[in-house]
Amino acid sequence: MNILILFSQPWRVGGAETHVEALMQGLVGHTLFLTVNEGSDTDKLRQLQKKFPNVEIIKIQARGVNIFRWISDIKSLCAFIKKEHIQVISAQQRTAGIWAYIIRHYTRVPYTVTMHDPWHRAMFKSVYAKIFSQVFCVSRNLSDTLQKDFGFLPEQIQLINNGIDFRKFKPKDKQTCRQELGLDPTAPFILHVSRLSRVKGAVTLKIIDSMPRVLQKRPEAKLILIGEGPLRATINEKILAFNQQYGDKIQIYDFVSSLTEWYNAVDILIGEGRVAMETLACLKPIVAIRNADTFIGSINGANIAYACDVNFDGKDQPVNADNMASAMDRAFQLEQEESQKIADYIKDRLSLDTMAQAYMDVFKRIT
């Protein structure tokens, strides 16, 4: 099948980008085309092109105020779609969905819209349920939001969990990974990986706030943060103040090309979504959290199915220093046998093949 993945954001680093990259890998047997917005990170696009040499990447201007550029690029895409005999458009996020809706008017090519977050800034919410006939959600929470706040009907929505590559994310020797990364061989390490945005950067700040409680029980513990984004400067200032008071306990790094060694080098991870799944596949415990208000806590065999349903974003308990520290303590104590059971569960449910097949089932139905 000839598939156009319509990505209307600049290609940088984030959950939507990792989802699309995984989707491309799962659909590797098909003819794929990818659009990205102007302003993309050229190094990351180069890496993406190297990984998928047969995928043509097209730059568009889907954002900003230049309406004439929008019109020009939509016309060019319509011509491209006809020339390449595109059979279906996979729009990623709301803006891409609007473009796909307009393009369908001129090309008659069907489309789907994948939702990665609740579209906090979306205007005219009642319109989307009328123009997006088939929406994919990565969690049950997002599905509920679409129905409650946007007026979508259940039959318009399909839940498709993120899929991960279990050949890449797998257990490795902890000490070997620590040696490769230059980490202390004995310290208890906590890892948090996220884009330091308004929502997820606020989570990072809450994690730092919880560290004094963690150090009361584990005085040798250290926190590693990996991330970039608009709150990076604020977080750097907080880390500096913390380390001045408690010693060199927190380190922060830019995004890295491969996280497998980091997952295996640490003792626990705090995070959600794809990062959480990848860490669990490496047999490491996690504390599931996505926002700075509420969170699930430590993941175990009893709550892993629920955690997958909500993409590790729950309202089980309020986020505060005591609850966060307690959740981390439970994660540190998780038995290896239970970690293996969790990994076995997500391998059955969250593979790349499972995700890609769910997409293809809908693509075939609507074309």
C-alpha positions in Angstrom: 0.0 0.0 0.0 1.2 3.6 -0.8 0.9 5.6 2.5 1.6 9.2 3.2 2.4 10.0 6.9 1.4 13.6 7.3 3.4 15.1 10.1 2.7 18.8 10.4 5.2 19.6 13.2 9.0 20.2 12.9 10.8 16.9 13.3 12.7 17.2 16.5 12.4 15.0 19.6 9.1 14.0 21.2 6.5 11.3 21.7 4.8 12.0 18.4 8.2 11.6 16.5 9.0 8.4 18.3 5.5 7.0 17.5 5.9 7.9 13.8 9.3 6.4 13.6 8.0 3.1 15.2 5.1 3.2 12.8 7.4 3.5 9.8 9.4 0.6 11.1 6.3 -1.5 11.5 5.1 -0.6 8.0 8.4 -1.1 6.3 7.0 -3.5 3.7 4.8 -0.7 2.3 5.7 2.3 0.2 5.9 5.2 2.6 6.2 9.0 2.3 6.7 11.4 5.2 6.0 15.1 5.4 7.6 17.2 8.1 7.3 20.9 8.9 9.9 23.5 8.0 12.2 24.2 11.0 12.9 20.5 11.6 16.2 19.4 13.2 18.4 18.7 10.3 20.6 16.2 12.1 17.6 14.2 13.3 16.2 14.2 9.8 19.5 13.0 8.5 19.4 10.1 11.0 15.9 9.3 10.1 16.7 9.2 6.4 19.7 7.0 7.0 17.4 4.6 9.0 14.7 4.6 6.3 16.6 5.2 3.0 13.5 4.3 0.9 11.2 6.8 2.5 10.9 10.1 0.7 10.8 13.0 3.2 8.9 16.2 2.1 9.1 19.5 3.9 6.0 21.6 4.1 4.9 24.8 5.9 1.9 23.8 8.0 2.4 26.4 10.7 2.9 30.2 11.0 0.9 33.0 9.4 1.9 32.7 5.7 -1.4 31.5 4.3 -0.1 31.7 0.7 2.6 29.2 1.6 -0.1 26.9 3.1 -2.1 27.1 -0.1 0.9 26.5 -2.2 2.0 23.4 -0.2 -1.5 21.9 -0.1 -1.7 22.2 -3.9 1.8 20.6 -4.2 0.8 17.8 -1.9 -2.4 17.1 -3.8 -0.4 16.8 -7.0 2.2 14.6 -5.3 -0.5 12.3 -3.9 -2.0 11.8 -7.4 1.4 11.3 -9.0 2.5 8.7 -6.4 -0.9 7.0 -6.3 -1.2 7.5 -2.5 -4.0 5.2 -1.1 -4.3 6.5 2.4 -3.1 9.4 4.6 -2.0 8.9 8.2 -2.3 12.3 9.7 -0.4 12.8 13.0 -2.1 15.3 15.3 -4.8 17.9 14.8 -3.2 20.3 12.3 -2.2 17.4 10.1 -5.8 16.1 10.3 -7.1 19.5 9.1 -4.7 19.3 6.1 -5.7 15.8 5.4 -9.4 16.8 5.4 -8.7 19.6 2.9 -6.6 17.3 0.7 -9.3 14.6 0.7 -11.6 17.2 -0.8 -9.4 17.5 -3.8 -8.0 14.0 -4.1 -10.7 11.7 -2.6 -7.9 9.9 -0.7 -9.1 8.7 2.8 -7.3 9.6 5.9 -7.0 8.8 9.6 -5.9 11.1 12.5 -3.7 9.9 15.3 -4.1 11.7 18.6 -1.0 11.9 20.9 -2.4 14.4 23.4 -5.6 16.2 24.3 -5.0 19.2 22.0 -5.0 21.7 25.0 -5.0 24.8 22.7 -7.5 23.5 20.2 -10.1 26.0 19.1 -13.6 25.1 17.7 -13.6 21.8 19.5 -17.0 20.7 18.2 -15.8 20.9 14.6 -13.3 18.0 14.8 -15.8 15.2 15.4 -17.5 16.3 12.2 -14.5 16.3 9.9 -12.3 13.5 11.4 -14.2 10.3 10.8 -11.5 7.9 12.1 -9.2 8.8 15.0 -6.6 6.7 16.6 -5.8 7.2 20.3 -2.7 5.9 22.1 -4.6 5.6 25.5 -8.0 5.1 27.0 -7.7 8.5 28.7 -7.4 10.2 25.3 -10.3 8.3 24.0 -12.4 9.5 26.9 -11.3 13.1 26.3 -12.3 13.0 22.7 -15.8 11.8 23.6 -16.3 14.1 26.5 -14.7 17.3 25.3 -14.8 17.0 21.5 -18.1 15.1 20.9 -16.6 12.1 19.1 -18.7 9.0 19.0 -17.1 5.7 20.2 -17.2 4.2 16.7 -15.0 7.1 15.4 -12.2 6.1 17.8 -9.8 3.2 17.8 -7.4 2.6 20.7 -4.0 1.7 19.3 -1.2 1.4 21.9 2.3 2.4 21.1 4.5 -0.4 19.9 8.2 -0.8 20.6 11.1 -2.7 19.1 11.9 -5.6 21.5 15.0 -6.4 19.5 16.5 -3.1 20.5 15.1 -2.7 24.0 16.1 -5.7 26.0 18.1 -6.5 29.2 21.8 -5.9 29.2 24.4 -6.2 32.0 24.0 -3.2 34.3 27.7 -2.8 35.2 28.8 -3.0 31.6 26.4 -0.2 30.7 27.5 1.9 33.6 31.1 1.5 32.6 30.3 2.5 29.0 28.4 5.6 30.3 30.9 6.6 32.9 28.5 6.1 35.8 29.2 5.2 39.4 29.2 1.4 39.7 27.5 1.3 43.1 25.1 4.3 43.4 21.3 3.7 43.2 20.4 5.6 40.0 17.0 7.0 39.1 16.3 8.0 35.4 13.8 10.4 34.0 13.6 11.0 30.2 11.2 13.5 28.6 10.8 16.6 26.6 11.0 19.5 29.0 7.8 21.2 27.9 5.2 23.1 29.9 3.6 19.8 31.0 6.4 17.3 31.2 9.0 19.8 32.3 6.7 20.5 35.3 6.9 16.8 36.1 10.7 17.1 36.1 10.5 19.9 38.6 8.3 17.7 40.9 10.8 14.9 40.7 13.6 17.2 41.8 11.3 18.4 44.7 10.9 14.7 45.8 14.7 14.0 45.9 15.3 15.2 49.5 12.7 12.5 50.7 14.4 9.9 48.6 17.8 10.8 50.0 16.5 10.3 53.6 16.2 6.5 52.8 18.8 6.2 50.2 21.5 8.8 50.8 23.7 7.5 47.9 20.9 7.8 45.3 21.4 9.9 42.2 19.0 11.3 39.6 19.8 11.4 35.9 17.6 13.7 33.7 17.7 13.4 29.9 15.7 16.0 28.0 15.5 19.2 26.1 12.8 21.9 25.8 11.6 25.3 26.8 11.9 24.6 30.6 15.5 23.4 30.4 16.9 26.7 31.7 14.6 26.7 34.7 15.4 23.1 35.4 19.1 23.8 35.2 18.8 26.5 37.8 16.9 24.2 40.1 19.5 21.4 39.7 22.3 23.9 40.5 20.6 25.0 43.7 19.9 21.4 44.7 23.4 20.2 44.1 24.8 23.1 46.0 22.8 22.0 49.0 22.9 18.2 48.7 26.1 17.5 46.8 26.4 16.3 43.2 23.2 14.3 43.1 21.5 15.3 39.9 22.9 15.3 36.4 21.2 16.4 33.2 22.0 15.5 29.6 20.6 16.4 26.2 18.7 13.7 24.3 20.8 10.8 23.2 20.5 8.7 20.0 20.1 5.4 21.9 18.6 5.0 25.3 18.9 1.2 25.7 22.2 1.5 27.7 20.8 4.2 29.9 17.7 2.1 30.8 19.9 -0.9 31.7 22.4 1.2 33.6 19.9 2.6 36.1 17.9 1.0 38.9 14.5 2.6 38.2 12.8 5.1 35.8 10.2 7.7 36.3 8.2 8.3 33.2 5.3 7.4 30.9 4.3 6.3 27.4 7.0 4.8 25.2 9.8 5.5 27.6 8.0 3.5 30.3 7.4 0.6 27.9 11.1 0.5 26.7 12.3 0.5 30.3 10.0 -2.3 31.3 11.2 -4.3 28.3 14.7 -4.0 29.8 13.4 -5.5 33.1 13.7 -2.3 35.0 11.0 -1.0 37.4 9.2 2.3 36.7 7.2 4.9 38.5 4.5 6.0 36.0 3.8 9.7 35.8 2.8 12.1 33.0 1.6 15.3 34.6 2.4 17.3 37.7 -1.0 16.9 39.4 -1.8 13.1 39.6 0.1 9.9 38.8 -0.2 6.1 39.0 2.9 5.3 41.0 5.0 2.2 41.0 4.1 -0.4 38.3 3.7 -4.0 39.2 2.1 -7.2 37.9 -1.3 -6.1 39.3 -1.6 -2.8 37.6 0.4 -3.2 34.3 -2.7 -3.9 32.2 -4.4 -0.7 33.5 -1.2 1.3 33.0 -1.0 0.2 29.4 -4.7 1.2 28.9 -4.0 4.7 30.0 -0.5 5.0 28.5 0.9 5.2 32.0 -1.0 8.4 32.8 -3.4 7.9 35.7 -5.2 9.9 38.5 -4.5 7.4 41.2 -2.8 9.7 43.7 -1.8 13.4 43.9 1.8 14.3 43.0 3.7 15.5 46.0 7.1 14.8 47.5 6.0 12.1 49.9 3.9 10.2 47.4 6.7 10.4 44.8 9.3 9.2 47.2 7.1 6.3 48.4 6.5 5.2 44.8 10.2 5.3 44.1 10.9 3.2 47.2 8.4 0.5 46.0 10.0 0.5 42.6 13.4 0.0 44.1 12.0 -3.1 45.9 10.3 -4.7 42.9 11.5 -8.3 42.5 13.2 -9.4 39.3 10.7 -12.2 38.8 7.8 -9.7 38.8 9.8 -7.5 36.3 10.1 -10.5 34.0 6.3 -11.1 34.2 5.7 -7.4 33.3 8.1 -7.6 30.4 6.3 -10.8 29.1 3.0 -9.0 29.3 4.1 -5.9 27.3 5.8 -8.1 24.7 2.4 -9.8 24.0 0.6 -6.5 23.8 2.9 -3.7 22.7 5.0 -5.0 19.8 5.6 -3.0 16.6 3.8 -5.6 14.6 0.7 -5.4 16.7 0.6 -1.6 16.3 1.3 -1.7 12.6 -1.4 -4.3 12.0 -4.0 -2.2 13.9 -3.2 0.7 11.6 -3.4 -1.6 8.5 -6.7 -3.1 9.5 -8.3 0.4 9.5 -6.4 1.5 6.3 -7.8 -1.5 4.4 -11.3 -0.9 5.7 -11.5 2.7 4.6 -9.8 2.4 1.2 
